[in-house]
Amino acid sequence: MKFDKTHIQIRSRTESELLDISLHIIRRFSIQILLAFLVIAIPLLLINDLLLSHVLTLQFNPLEYRSGSIVEQDFTTSDLSFKTYLYLQVVLITTQAPIASVLSTLMLSKLIFNEKPTIKGLIKDARSCFWNIITAFGFRRCILIQMGLLALLMGTGYAGRGTIVTFYTLIFIALLFVRGNRPYTLEIILLERPGRDASKGMTLHQRSKMLHTATGGNVMGRSMFGMLVGAVFSLCLYGAIAFFSISLFTESGTIESSVFTARWLFPVSCWLAVCYTSVVRFMNYIDTRILTEGWEAELKIRTEAYKLEQRQQLGTSW
């Protein structure tokens, strides 16, 4: 790893600068970052469709089904089930966002230092952190619990759906608060590899507390601002994707199937926004380490130590 030769200058930046440089990084390494991200995002997209596609059927809302025409097969944007689907999809994608960005985060950490990682190598690195990721996000951040609730929703009658959606919402609200206070848990697990035994080194809980509490409310503010930017960005992408899809692939120039746009165009735009916000989160992580730990100075010290080690191996003297 070349600590003194990075694709970006390691220094403290404002939030607007971080948003801007994230776009430059995506432009420069678009193929590598997107491929690494899609390895996990595509399976999640298909799993989410399996869990939620039944919401866009007439059978999901029997009251609407009985009152509607027998020839109607799809709901429109004004129907309750369509709005419910979009809500459940947004919450699920927001919950799964850290998991989807595992490989892209590892890819970024290597590209910045002029390494040339492969997808196979990234998967191997991620496997070594598998159980830490599952514990931290699958259970503590409730990803598996949220997906389990949606699985229950598939077999629940009309009367019991409100209870499941209520629990689903309450868990999501708690998740937003936790993620707002601890947004860099994934980066700590993947890049710093904390141990589980406090006697042998810093644990994940200790390291997370040290990093996230050092700057007070700055971490919380940046995290919430990043979520807001991601929401706006996903809506912009959805509008652009829907416009080009309608213009290129329909004869009438109108949305002929709201089900198609909800099941595929909207989730794709959300996942692309997640890819961008994962880069923003990674840059915020680096900036937080610079502010709290003087990470740019640490990199310079590591560079000089590496050069000294190379000189000693070659037998050169001062």
HELIX and SHEET records of a PDB file:
HELIX    1   1 GLU A   15  ARG A   28  1                                  14    
HELIX    2   2 SER A   30  LEU A   52  1                                  23    
HELIX    3   3 SER A   53  LEU A   56  5                                   4    
HELIX    4   4 LEU A   58  PHE A   60  5                                   3    
HELIX    5   5 PRO A   62  SER A   67  1                                   6    
HELIX    6   6 LEU A   80  ALA A  100  1                                  21    
HELIX    7   7 VAL A  102  LEU A  111  1                                  10    
HELIX    8   8 ILE A  119  ARG A  127  1                                   9    
HELIX    9   9 PHE A  130  ILE A  133  1                                   4    
HELIX   10  10 ILE A  134  PHE A  139  3                                   6    
HELIX   11  11 ILE A  143  MET A  154  1                                  12    
HELIX   12  12 TYR A  158  GLY A  160  5                                   3    
HELIX   13  13 ARG A  161  ASN A  181  1                                  21    
HELIX   14  14 THR A  185  GLU A  187  1                                   3    
HELIX   15  15 ILE A  188  GLU A  192  3                                   5    
HELIX   16  16 ALA A  198  LYS A  200  5                                   3    
HELIX   17  17 LEU A  204  THR A  213  1                                  10    
HELIX   18  18 ASN A  218  PHE A  249  1                                  32    
HELIX   19  19 SER A  258  PHE A  260  1                                   3    
HELIX   20  20 THR A  261  LEU A  265  3                                   5    
HELIX   21  21 PHE A  266  GLU A  293  1                                  28    
HELIX   22  22 TRP A  295  LEU A  314  1                                  20    
END                                                                             
